[in-house]
Amino acid sequence: MATSSKKWKASYDSNSKYNSNWEKTYSWLKRSSDGSEAAYCKLCRCTVAPRITSISNHEKSEKHRMKTPSKSQSQLITTITPRQSNDKVKAAELQLAVSNTHN
């Protein structure tokens, strides 16, 4: 009987597909970039099986909770983000100005 349950589990795991709707609930989640159907945790930088139970269990794991920013850190990240895009614009403008002086 153990053999048939292993076959069922393998079949169940291979049929699991990533669901982009999970990203609405789990903001830290995205599809794995390796082309598979796996999920990817942006905080822990690890792959998670594409099943809601696996994703939910990962969210509760010690590793994930340690990397999850607190509310005050989230607000800080939100405030810093616009400045970072301004820095990118300034860097591009500086690069453009330097390249124009060499012509």
Residue pairs with C-beta under 8 A, 6 or more apart in sequence:
13 49
16 37
16 49
16 50
16 51
17 37
17 50
18 31
18 32
18 37
18 38
18 39
18 50
19 50
20 31
22 29
22 39
22 52
22 55
23 29
23 30
26 55
26 59
28 41
28 42
28 43
28 64
28 68
29 39
29 40
29 41
29 42
29 48
29 55
30 39
30 40
30 42
31 37
31 38
31 39
31 40
32 38
32 39
32 40
32 47
33 40
34 47
36 47
37 50
38 47
38 48
38 49
38 50
39 47
39 48
39 49
39 50
39 54
39 55
40 46
40 47
40 48
41 47
41 48
41 58
41 64
43 64
43 67
43 68
44 58
44 63
44 64
44 67
46 63
48 54
48 55
48 58
58 64
69 77
